[in-house]
Amino acid sequence: MYPILDKIESPADIKGLGMDELRQLCAEIRSYIVEVCSENPGHLGSSLGAVELIVGYHYVFDAPRDKIVFDVGHQAYAHKILTGRRGSFGTLRRKDGLSGFLRMDESAYDNFGAGHSSTSISAALGLAEAARIQGREEKVVALIGDGALSGGLAFEGLNNAGAGNADLLVIVNDNDISIDKNLGGLHNHLLKITTSRKYNDFKNMVWDAIGEGGIRNRIQRWWRSLKSWAVKYSGGDLFEALGFRYFGPVDGNDIEAVVNALKRLKDMPGPRVLHAHTVKGKGYAPAENDPVNWHAPGKFSRETGERAAAPEGPDRYQDVFGKVLCELAEQDARVVGITPAMAKGCGMTEFANSFPGRFFDVGIEEEHAVTFSAGLAAGGLRPFCNIYSSFAQRAYDQIVHDVALQRLPVTLCFDRAGLVGEDGATHHGVFDIAALRAVPDTIISSPKDETELKQLMYTALATDHGPFIIRYPRGRGEGAAWKEASYKTLPLGRAEELKQGKKVALVCTGPIVNGALRAAGKFGEEAGVYNFRFVKPLDTEMLDRIAGQYSHVLTLEDGCLKGGLYGAVAEHFAKLDNAPSVEGIGVPDEFIRHAGRDEQWEFCGMDEASIAKKIENFLENHK
């Protein structure tokens, strides 16, 4: 079915291909990615756009001796296919299958793990310096998308690499024309000249001949001025200012142009940038025409491009957040919304359209998003800053120093809290409670359903200090009638008793309370259920009541046990003379691999059947 691709078992197999064969290989890889992703959903658009860059890299460089570091990793499908994983590519993102991102323990060709944005340049610089110090002849390449360049870590890496004159090639995969257009014929001519071996050998010979001194400096200033004029409209002045030699843009979807540029740049020393312009979704018309929705489209018809309809069910938490935010903004002109490049994913599209002057998409800049929100709050506004829980890890210092220390009324909405399924360990939002519970003046909450999310957002707006953290999971809610529910303020730090019991108390936070209720219902009056929608401040009065009524407590949370709700409850009971025994149900002290979310919950013992079994075992042992 794939005449060339079917013969490729490693990058060595493409070294002898001619240019026409490379073009066909790129087309076959695209077709194979579309075939697999139509049935097994993944990150489609980015991987389709990066095919030639990856094929070109493996054609010119000698992996795995030479190293490539991917940013985020969702554009790396062609890399996986070319590096011995073509046969298992259909297991992508499934339990016990290939990761959707890069993992060092998955392949010798995965030189550094990826999953979060803007890490590639720093990691690649580390690999390049490690090779230099240990005397290894290796070439190191960082492949970063133009969106990821907005992350502060990318600029830190560029600054360090440029100042240190590191032997590093950075390929900027520009698929959104965020850097201005190519200069045409003059630009292409300059690219060929400045990347040619003869040109650089001649330049070095002249430099050596004239030696150090005023004339060299004058020539350098003249040349930089000329080159700056030539590349300033293509974005190169930024990289040149950071100490990199800039080349491009090249057509990143033209395999011949990519190969020629990489051949010229491979052995050139020092820090250099190749700017490649690509088309997200390249080669598959539906993805090219709608790159936002085809970033990760779910299942679809390969032939027609028709996407599978979402199954009927309750509203998604992200959509509840977006709608409630709009309603709060109608009521209060101080409400503003902030997101680090996740407007659609976190449900803020309607808010952006309805309140364009009060909506801020700051790019992939979580740290900036939090401190910017703090500034908005200091200026008298009421910011709702929505960040995926796993990405909020990057803004820890800003949450502590810029919000909590100043008690500013910033509401931090952590979407995708808990286990997230197929994206795996890089994207699980399981550390937020443990990370932030120790921070003074911080409010940490987790709603049991859609209505409680609505009430918590209203409560946050009515609270005069922060940070006020609301964490909620990916996906659909519980089917609560949230639209009909009136707004009301919830008492800070107060839990609610949902079901009385006699022997076992299930102390829960977040949507896991619903499974706990169903499990406890199987044991009549033996098991009670309590909703600790606030982990901080903790309702110690309710815990004292529980301690006086039950002999055993099970804490339940969709986060890590160490330092989470389990830790908070155990800490309080440790102060009591006749405290009940405590067990925790939640994420154990390990990174949970990618799989379906239901499979992950079952693995962690968080599903309804596992909770019921835990209650049954206790009651059997304490008759």
C-alpha positions, 0 to 999 in steps of 0.5 A: 500500500505504501511502496517506499514507506513499507520498506523503511525500518530506520532513518538509515533506509532513507539515506539512498533515496533520490529527491523524487523518492523523498517526495513520495515518501513524504506523501506516503507518511502523510497518508499513513498519519491520516489513515491511523488518526482517522480511527485512533485520534491524535494531534493531526494538523501539526504532524502533517505540517512537519513531515518534510522537516522531519524527513529532511532531518533524518536524511541529512543528519545521522540519528541517533548519534546526532540529536533532535529535540522536539518542542511539545512533541505533537508534531513528531508523528513522522519521526516515530514512523521513521524510527522503527515504530511504524508497525506500532503506530496504530497503538498511539495514545492507547494503553500500553501503546506508543506515547503521543509525545516523545519519551526517552524510554520509548526509543533511542531516537527520542533524545529528550522527553516532550509534552509541554511547550518551549523546552526544546532550545534549553534541552538541546543546548544542554545536549550540545554542551554535554557533547562538547565537554565529553568530546563527542562529535554530535550535531544537535537540532531543536525543532520549535514551533512559532507558537512555542517561541512565545514561551519565556523559556524559549527566549532564555534558551536562545539568550544562553545559547547565543551568548555562549556561541553554542554549536546548535541549530534551531529550526523554527517551524512557522505555520501561522505566518507569525514572522513576516513574509519571505523577501523573494528572489533577493532573499533566496539568493542571500540564503544560498550565499550565506549558507554555502561552504565556500562563502563561509570558508572564504569569510573565515580566511579573510577574517584570519588574514585581517586579524583583530582590530578596527578594520575587522570591526568596521567590516563586521558592522557594515555586513551586519547592517546590510544583512539586518536590512535584508532579513529584518522583514523576515524576522531575522533581526530578533535572532541576530540580536540574540547572537544567532545567525539567521537563515530563511524563511525556506518553504518547509513543505518543499523537501528539496529546499529543506534538504539543501538548507540542512546540508549547508547548515549541518556543519556550520559552527555556532548558534544558527536559526533556520526559519521554515514556513509550513502549512499546518495540516499540509496535504489533507484539505480539511485540516489545511482549511480549518487548522484550529479544529483539526489540531486534534479532531477526534475520529473522522472519515478519511475519505470525506473529512467528516468528523464523528459527532460528539456523543450526546451527554451532559455539558462539558465543564469547559463550556459551563465555565465559558457560559458562566464567565459571560454571565458574570461579565454581564453582571460585573464590568470588572470581570476580565478573562485571561488565557495562555493560548487555550481560548477554545480549549478552555471554553472562552471563545464566546467570552472573547467574541462578546467582550473583546476589550476584556479578553486577553489571550497572552500566548503560551506564557503561563507565568506572564498570564498569572502576573498580568492577572495580578496586575489587572487585579491590583488595578481594580479588575476581577480577572479569571485566569484559565490555565490547564492544571498541568501547565499551571505548574510553570507559574508556581512562583507567580502564584505565590509571589505575585498573587498570594503574597499580595492577597490579590483577588485573582481567580485561577481556573485550573481546567483539565485537573486530575487524570486526563487520559490519552495525553498521559503523564505530561498533561495530568493535572494531579499535583495542583492541590499538593503544590499549592496547599502550603501557600498562605491565603490561598483558597483551593476548591473543586466542584462536584458537578456543573452547578457547583462550578457555577457557584464557586465562580460566583463565590470567587467574584464575591471574595475580596482576596486570592488566589481563589483556585477552582480546579475541575476535570476534562470532559463532561459533567454529571448532568446537573441542572446548572443553567436553572440554578440560581447564583449563590455564595458558598461559605468559604471552607465549609464542607457538606454532608451528602449521606450519613453513615455509621462506620465508614466516612468517604471524605471527597473533593471534586467530581469523584464524590459522585462515584463515592455516593453511588458506591456508598449507596450499596451499603445502606447506613454503614457508609457516609459521604462528605463533599469537601469542595474546599480543600483549603481552608479545610473544614476542620469542624466537619472533620471533628464531627466525622472523627467522633462518629466513624471508626474509619475514613476514606479520602477520595480525590482526583489528584495525588495522595501525597500532599493532597486531601489525604495529606490534609485530613491525615494531618488534622487527625494526627492532632486528635487523641481518638482519631479514626484510621485513614486511607486514601484513594487517589493518584499514587506516587508514580507517573500514570501512563497514557490510556483511556481515562476510565482505565486510569481511574480503574488503575488508581482504584478511583472508579465506583467498583473499586471504591465499593470494593474498598468499603466492602473489605473494611466492613468485612474485616470490622464486623 
